[in-house]
């Protein structure tokens, strides 16, 4: 998984879903939904894991992670989508957060489109990263079987570390 915020902090500052709540069923404060995308290029899952952080309205220095929510942005919103990540906390505050997200998704249909864009950006980043690693690997020095072993044993590479 790759955090969109870690890869593109400037864009994430502007486009991360942030909800400020006052006088509602959920505790007053700021809810921030940080996006994490699958970085396996062989996989084409379109599910984002949203890590939800809560900032207390009385003490903005105090924050805590509430839960993690799976959201398949290419699927229609239903009771099953979005849903809690399998290992996430499911406290009363987490339940309220899930309701907030569902409401925000209905009120802001462009958010799903931004997730699609963010997903493509993360994929492009990972793809470029893997191409660079492959290039480094291809250009790495290769030892011949009869060269001295690089471990310092004074043996031929073929009889030592090959």
C-alpha positions in Angstrom: 0.0 0.0 0.0 1.2 3.5 -0.8 0.0 6.7 0.9 -1.1 9.3 -1.6 -0.1 12.0 1.0 3.5 10.6 1.2 4.0 10.6 -2.6 2.2 13.9 -3.5 1.9 16.0 -0.3 1.1 19.3 -2.1 -1.8 17.8 -4.0 -3.0 15.8 -1.0 -3.1 19.0 1.1 -5.6 20.5 -1.3 -7.6 17.3 -2.2 -7.7 15.1 0.9 -11.3 14.7 2.1 -11.6 16.8 5.3 -14.9 17.1 7.2 -15.5 19.5 10.1 -18.3 18.5 12.4 -20.2 20.6 15.0 -23.4 19.7 16.8 -24.0 16.4 15.0 -24.2 12.7 16.0 -20.4 12.4 15.7 -18.0 14.1 18.2 -17.2 17.7 17.3 -13.9 18.0 15.4 -12.1 17.6 12.1 -12.1 14.2 10.3 -9.4 13.7 7.7 -9.5 10.7 5.3 -6.0 9.8 4.2 -5.8 7.7 1.0 -3.8 4.5 0.6 -3.7 2.7 -2.7 -2.5 -0.8 -3.8 1.0 -0.6 -5.2 1.0 -4.0 -6.9 1.0 -3.3 -10.6 -0.3 -6.8 -11.4 -3.4 -6.0 -9.4 -6.1 -3.7 -10.8 -8.1 -3.3 -7.6 -9.9 0.0 -7.4 -10.3 0.0 -3.6 -8.8 2.8 -1.6 -8.1 2.3 2.1 -9.0 5.5 3.9 -7.2 6.0 7.2 -9.4 8.3 9.3 -7.8 10.7 11.7 -9.7 12.8 14.2 -8.6 16.2 15.5 -10.5 17.4 18.6 -12.1 20.8 18.1 -11.0 21.9 21.5 -7.4 20.8 21.1 -6.1 20.7 17.5 -2.8 19.3 18.7 -4.5 16.2 19.9 -5.3 13.7 17.1 -6.0 10.0 16.9 -6.6 7.4 14.2 -10.2 6.3 14.5 -10.5 3.6 11.9 -9.6 2.4 8.3 -12.3 2.2 5.7 -12.3 0.4 2.3 -14.0 2.2 -0.5 -14.3 0.8 -4.0 -14.8 4.1 -5.8 -15.8 2.5 -9.1 -18.7 0.6 -7.4 -22.0 2.2 -6.5 -22.4 3.4 -3.0 -24.4 0.8 -1.0 -24.5 -0.5 2.5 -21.5 -2.6 1.7 -19.5 0.1 0.0 -17.7 1.9 1.8 -17.1 -0.6 4.7 -14.6 -1.1 7.5 -11.2 -2.5 6.6 -11.0 -6.1 8.0 -8.5 -5.2 10.7 -9.9 -1.8 11.7 -11.5 -0.6 14.9 -15.3 -0.6 14.9 -16.0 1.7 17.8 -19.1 4.0 18.1 -16.9 6.8 16.8 -15.8 4.7 13.8 -19.4 3.9 13.0 -20.2 7.6 13.0 -17.2 8.2 10.7 -18.5 5.7 8.2 -21.8 7.5 8.1 -20.0 10.8 7.6 -18.1 9.3 4.7 -21.2 7.9 3.0 -22.9 11.3 3.3 -19.9 13.1 2.0 -19.7 10.7 -1.0 -23.4 11.4 -1.9 -22.9 15.2 -1.5 -19.6 15.4 -3.3 -19.7 13.1 -6.4 -16.4 14.6 -7.7 -14.5 12.9 -4.8 -14.7 9.5 -6.5 -13.3 11.0 -9.7 -10.4 12.5 -7.7 -9.7 9.1 -6.2 -9.5 7.7 -9.7 -6.9 10.4 -10.6 -5.0 9.8 -7.4 -4.9 6.1 -8.1 -3.5 6.7 -11.6 -0.9 9.0 -10.2 0.2 6.4 -7.6 0.4 3.7 -10.3 2.5 6.0 -12.5 4.8 6.7 -9.6 5.2 3.0 -8.7 5.7 2.1 -12.4 8.5 4.7 -12.8 10.1 3.5 -9.5 10.1 -0.1 -10.8 11.6 0.9 -14.1 14.4 2.8 -12.3 15.1 -0.3 -10.1 15.2 -2.5 -13.2 17.6 -0.1 -14.9 19.9 -0.2 -11.9 19.7 -4.0 -11.7 20.5 -4.4 -15.4 23.5 -2.0 -15.1 24.9 -3.7 -11.9 28.3 -5.3 -12.2 28.1 -9.0 -12.9 30.8 -11.3 -11.6 32.2 -14.0 -13.9 32.4 -17.6 -12.7 36.2 -17.5 -12.7 36.5 -14.0 -11.1 37.7 -13.8 -7.4 34.7 -13.9 -5.1 33.6 -10.5 -3.8 33.2 -11.9 -0.3 37.0 -11.9 0.2 37.4 -15.7 0.5 40.1 -15.8 -2.2 38.2 -18.5 -4.0 36.7 -18.3 -7.4 33.2 -17.0 -7.5 31.9 -20.3 -9.0 33.2 -22.3 -6.0 32.1 -19.8 -3.3 29.0 -17.6 -3.6 27.6 -18.4 -7.0 
